[in-house]
Amino acid sequence: MLPLKSKLTIGFLLFALTVGCAQAPNANIPVTNETAETTATAENPATKTKVVALTSLSADILHRLDEDSLVGVSGSRLLAQDPKFSDLPKVSEGRTPPNLEKIVALQPDLVIGAVGFHDQILEKLDEVGIETMAVAVPDWRSLEELTRTLAEKIGADPEPLLTEYASFLPAEPQATDSAIVLVSNQPIMAPNRDSWAGDLLQQFAVNNLVAELQGNSPQQGYITLSPEKILEANPEMLLLVDVGDDSLEQLKSAPFWSELDAVKNDRVYTFDYYGLVNPGSIAAIQTASQKLQELSTAVN
């Protein structure tokens, strides 16, 4: 096992801001805050619960469960690219925070936000008597729990969607060659098992060399790696996360890069940020799952 005791630096805070502003970071904390009972229940399906979803994943789940329940969404990149959300009111645009007046004007019964990202707006909504729920998804089990919770809130059946999730996973995962996932360049960050990415790797039996490592990080689930530590581990595969900046090019131009076996053997694979690091949407999760399955199939 690779020895490491690392501390997160201020660089990760800048990285989090870069990749998280346009979309609420719903990848690190389980479903938490509920403040009131919803209007609709399974026993009273005629009364629709109107929901504003401030995270793309919650919006996607709700739309799959019952599209009529969704009355407002955030202006995230993922939702902007999906035509099924084009006619829904946007309560935020780009990197701007959600607009309180726009949300209240929609008269929602429930507003769903991300823990640690929408705390202030959810608190204000609580004060005006609108029920809120702060959520996030740090692992596969939490994805299923969130789906069940949202289904219960709007009186929908979660089972078809849960069955769809299950179809993304291998029935009998086969262990892969050793791997490290790199999600940023300054500092070099990698997920351990306590993150959405780390848990997803476990679902596909990817041999994540840093899965068990811990650092003194305020961001649970990620550790920092030095070039020396990466060279020492020398993984057979490298999984790079594209966050939309020049981090990948900087990594590939680093002096240590060409010395890695994964690079020499052309076993470097690129993943989108959404799906592997931030679940983002059901389609993004499915795409990441398919790529991980392909890696497992290629090895075995």
C-alpha positions as CSV (number, residue, x, y, z in Angstrom):
1,M,0.0,0.0,0.0
2,L,1.3,3.4,-0.9
3,P,2.4,5.4,2.2
4,L,1.1,8.9,2.5
5,K,0.1,11.5,5.0
6,S,-1.0,14.6,3.2
7,K,-2.6,17.9,4.0
8,L,-5.1,19.7,1.7
9,T,-3.9,23.2,0.6
10,I,-5.7,26.4,-0.4
11,G,-5.3,25.2,-4.0
12,F,-8.2,22.8,-3.6
13,L,-10.5,25.6,-2.5
14,L,-9.7,27.4,-5.7
15,F,-10.3,24.2,-7.6
16,A,-13.6,23.7,-5.9
17,L,-14.7,27.1,-6.8
18,T,-13.7,26.6,-10.4
19,V,-15.7,23.4,-10.9
20,G,-18.5,24.1,-8.5
21,C,-19.9,27.5,-9.1
22,A,-21.9,26.8,-12.2
23,Q,-23.4,23.7,-10.5
24,A,-24.1,23.0,-6.9
25,P,-21.6,20.4,-5.5
26,N,-23.9,17.6,-4.6
27,A,-21.2,14.9,-4.3
28,N,-20.0,14.8,-0.7
29,I,-22.8,14.8,1.9
30,P,-25.9,12.7,2.4
31,V,-29.5,13.9,2.5
32,T,-29.9,15.9,5.7
33,N,-32.3,18.8,6.4
34,E,-36.1,18.5,6.2
35,T,-38.2,21.2,7.8
36,A,-41.9,20.4,7.2
37,E,-44.3,17.8,5.8
38,T,-44.9,18.0,2.1
39,T,-48.4,18.7,0.6
40,A,-48.7,15.6,-1.5
41,T,-48.4,12.0,-0.3
42,A,-48.9,8.6,-1.8
43,E,-52.3,8.6,0.0
44,N,-53.3,11.9,-1.6
45,P,-51.9,11.7,-5.2
46,A,-54.3,14.3,-6.5
47,T,-52.5,17.1,-4.7
48,K,-49.3,17.8,-6.6
49,T,-46.2,18.9,-4.6
50,K,-44.5,21.7,-6.5
51,V,-40.7,21.5,-6.3
52,V,-37.9,23.9,-7.2
53,A,-34.6,21.9,-7.6
54,L,-31.4,23.9,-7.2
55,T,-29.1,20.9,-8.1
56,S,-29.1,19.2,-11.5
57,L,-29.2,15.7,-10.0
58,S,-32.3,16.4,-7.9
59,A,-34.0,18.1,-10.9
60,D,-33.2,15.1,-13.1
61,I,-34.5,12.6,-10.5
62,L,-37.7,14.5,-10.0
63,H,-38.3,14.9,-13.7
64,R,-37.9,11.1,-14.1
65,L,-40.2,10.4,-11.2
66,D,-42.9,12.9,-12.1
67,E,-42.1,15.8,-14.5
68,D,-45.2,17.7,-13.5
69,S,-43.8,18.1,-9.9
70,L,-40.9,20.2,-11.1
71,V,-41.7,24.0,-11.3
72,G,-38.2,25.5,-11.3
73,V,-34.5,24.6,-11.7
74,S,-31.1,26.2,-11.5
75,G,-29.3,27.5,-14.6
76,S,-26.6,24.8,-14.5
77,R,-24.6,23.6,-17.6
78,L,-26.1,20.1,-17.4
79,L,-29.7,21.3,-17.4
80,A,-29.0,23.9,-20.0
81,Q,-27.8,21.2,-22.4
82,D,-30.9,19.0,-21.8
83,P,-33.9,20.0,-23.9
84,K,-36.4,18.5,-21.4
85,F,-35.7,21.3,-19.0
86,S,-35.8,24.1,-21.5
87,D,-39.3,25.3,-20.7
88,L,-38.9,25.3,-16.9
89,P,-38.2,28.6,-15.1
90,K,-34.6,29.2,-14.2
91,V,-34.0,30.6,-10.7
92,S,-30.3,31.2,-11.3
93,E,-28.0,31.8,-14.2
94,G,-24.4,30.8,-14.6
95,R,-22.5,31.4,-11.4
96,T,-25.0,33.7,-9.8
97,P,-26.7,32.5,-6.6
98,P,-30.4,31.4,-6.8
99,N,-32.8,34.4,-6.8
100,L,-35.0,34.4,-3.7
101,E,-37.8,36.4,-5.4
102,K,-37.9,34.1,-8.4
103,I,-38.2,31.1,-6.2
104,V,-40.9,32.5,-4.0
105,A,-42.9,33.7,-7.1
106,L,-43.1,30.0,-8.2
107,Q,-45.0,29.2,-5.0
108,P,-43.2,25.9,-4.4
109,D,-44.1,23.5,-1.7
110,L,-40.5,22.3,-1.5
111,V,-37.1,23.6,-2.5
112,I,-34.1,21.3,-2.7
113,G,-30.6,22.5,-2.5
114,A,-27.1,21.3,-1.8
115,V,-25.6,21.1,1.7
116,G,-22.8,23.7,2.1
117,F,-23.7,25.5,-1.1
118,H,-27.3,26.6,-0.7
119,D,-27.4,27.0,3.0
120,Q,-28.1,30.7,3.0
121,I,-30.9,30.6,0.5
122,L,-32.5,27.6,2.1
123,E,-32.5,29.4,5.5
124,K,-34.2,32.4,4.0
125,L,-36.9,30.2,2.4
126,D,-37.4,28.5,5.8
127,E,-38.0,31.9,7.3
128,V,-40.8,32.6,4.8
129,G,-42.5,29.2,5.4
130,I,-41.3,27.2,2.4
131,E,-40.1,23.7,3.1
132,T,-36.5,23.0,2.2
133,M,-34.3,20.0,2.0
134,A,-30.5,20.1,1.7
135,V,-29.0,17.0,0.0
136,A,-25.9,15.6,-1.5
137,V,-24.7,12.2,-2.7
138,P,-21.4,10.9,-1.4
139,D,-22.0,7.3,-2.5
140,W,-24.3,4.9,-4.5
141,R,-26.4,4.1,-1.5
142,S,-27.1,7.8,-1.0
143,L,-28.2,8.1,-4.6
144,E,-30.8,5.4,-3.9
145,E,-31.8,7.0,-0.6
146,L,-32.3,10.4,-2.3
147,T,-34.4,8.9,-5.0
148,R,-36.6,7.1,-2.4
149,T,-36.9,10.3,-0.4
150,L,-37.9,12.5,-3.3
151,A,-40.4,9.9,-4.5
152,E,-42.0,9.9,-1.1
153,K,-42.2,13.7,-1.1
154,I,-44.1,13.8,-4.4
155,G,-46.0,10.5,-4.1
156,A,-44.2,8.7,-6.9
157,D,-42.9,5.2,-7.3
158,P,-39.1,5.0,-7.1
159,E,-38.7,1.4,-8.1
160,P,-38.4,1.9,-11.9
161,L,-35.6,4.4,-11.4
162,L,-33.9,2.3,-8.8
163,T,-34.0,-0.6,-11.3
164,E,-32.4,1.6,-13.9
165,Y,-29.6,2.6,-11.5
166,A,-28.9,-1.1,-10.8
167,S,-28.6,-1.7,-14.6
168,F,-25.6,0.6,-14.6
169,L,-23.6,-1.7,-12.3
170,P,-21.9,-5.0,-13.2
171,A,-23.6,-8.1,-11.8
172,E,-20.1,-9.6,-10.9
173,P,-17.5,-6.9,-10.9
174,Q,-14.0,-8.1,-12.0
175,A,-11.0,-6.5,-10.3
176,T,-9.0,-4.2,-12.6
177,D,-5.4,-3.3,-12.7
178,S,-4.1,-0.7,-10.3
179,A,-5.3,2.9,-10.9
180,I,-5.2,6.4,-9.6
181,V,-7.7,9.1,-10.4
182,L,-6.4,12.6,-10.8
183,V,-8.9,15.4,-10.5
184,S,-6.7,18.5,-10.4
185,N,-3.2,19.7,-11.0
186,Q,-2.4,22.4,-8.4
187,P,-2.5,20.6,-6.0
188,I,-2.7,17.1,-7.5
189,M,-5.8,15.6,-6.0
190,A,-7.1,12.1,-5.9
191,P,-10.3,10.5,-4.4
192,N,-10.1,7.9,-1.7
193,R,-13.0,5.6,-0.9
194,D,-14.9,8.3,1.1
195,S,-16.2,10.2,-1.9
196,W,-18.6,9.7,-4.8
197,A,-15.7,8.9,-7.1
198,G,-14.1,6.5,-4.7
199,D,-17.3,4.7,-4.0
200,L,-18.1,4.4,-7.8
201,L,-14.6,2.9,-8.3
202,Q,-15.4,0.3,-5.7
203,Q,-18.7,-0.6,-7.4
204,F,-16.6,-1.6,-10.4
205,A,-13.8,-3.2,-8.4
206,V,-11.3,-0.7,-9.7
207,N,-8.1,-1.1,-7.8
208,N,-7.8,2.4,-6.5
209,L,-4.3,2.7,-5.0
210,V,-5.2,5.5,-2.7
211,A,-8.6,4.2,-1.6
212,E,-7.5,3.6,2.0
213,L,-5.3,6.7,2.4
214,Q,-6.4,9.6,4.6
215,G,-5.2,13.2,4.9
216,N,-5.8,16.1,7.1
217,S,-8.3,17.5,4.6
218,P,-11.4,19.7,5.3
219,Q,-12.8,18.1,2.1
220,Q,-13.6,14.6,3.0
221,G,-12.9,12.0,0.3
222,Y,-9.8,13.6,-1.3
223,I,-6.1,13.6,-0.6
224,T,-3.2,15.5,-2.1
225,L,-0.4,13.6,-4.0
226,S,3.1,14.7,-4.8
227,P,4.7,13.7,-8.1
228,E,7.1,11.5,-6.1
229,K,4.2,9.6,-4.5
230,I,2.6,9.0,-7.9
231,L,5.9,7.7,-9.3
232,E,6.3,5.5,-6.2
233,A,2.8,4.0,-6.7
234,N,3.3,3.8,-10.5
235,P,-0.3,2.8,-11.3
236,E,-1.0,0.6,-14.3
237,M,-3.9,3.0,-15.2
238,L,-4.5,6.7,-14.8
239,L,-8.0,8.2,-14.9
240,L,-8.0,11.9,-15.5
241,V,-10.9,14.1,-14.8
242,D,-11.7,16.9,-17.2
243,V,-13.0,19.9,-15.3
244,G,-13.0,22.2,-18.3
245,D,-9.7,24.1,-17.8
246,D,-6.1,23.4,-18.7
247,S,-5.3,21.0,-15.7
248,L,-4.9,18.0,-18.0
249,E,-2.4,19.7,-20.2
250,Q,-0.4,20.9,-17.2
251,L,-0.3,17.4,-15.8
252,K,0.8,15.9,-19.1
253,S,3.6,18.5,-19.4
254,A,4.9,17.8,-15.9
255,P,8.4,16.2,-15.8
256,F,7.2,13.0,-13.9
257,W,4.5,12.3,-16.5
258,S,6.5,10.4,-19.1
259,E,8.1,8.2,-16.4
260,L,4.7,6.5,-15.5
261,D,4.0,3.0,-16.7
262,A,0.4,4.0,-17.5
263,V,1.7,6.7,-19.8
264,K,4.3,4.5,-21.5
265,N,1.6,1.8,-22.1
266,D,-1.0,4.3,-23.3
267,R,-3.4,3.5,-20.4
268,V,-4.5,7.0,-19.6
269,Y,-8.3,7.5,-19.7
270,T,-10.2,10.8,-19.5
271,F,-13.5,11.2,-17.7
272,D,-15.9,14.1,-17.4
273,Y,-16.2,15.9,-14.0
274,Y,-19.9,15.1,-14.0
275,G,-20.6,11.5,-13.4
276,L,-17.2,10.5,-11.8
277,V,-16.6,13.4,-9.3
278,N,-19.9,15.0,-9.1
279,P,-22.8,12.7,-10.0
280,G,-24.5,15.6,-11.8
281,S,-27.3,13.8,-13.6
282,I,-28.5,10.2,-14.2
283,A,-27.1,10.3,-17.8
284,A,-23.7,11.5,-16.5
285,I,-23.7,8.6,-14.0
286,Q,-24.6,6.2,-16.7
287,T,-21.8,7.4,-19.0
288,A,-19.2,7.2,-16.2
289,S,-20.4,3.7,-15.3
290,Q,-20.1,2.5,-18.9
291,K,-16.6,3.8,-19.2
292,L,-15.6,2.1,-15.9
293,Q,-17.2,-1.1,-17.2
294,E,-15.2,-0.9,-20.4
295,L,-12.0,-0.6,-18.4
296,S,-12.9,-3.7,-16.4
297,T,-13.8,-5.6,-19.5
298,A,-10.6,-4.6,-21.3
299,V,-8.5,-5.8,-18.4
300,N,-10.3,-9.1,-17.9
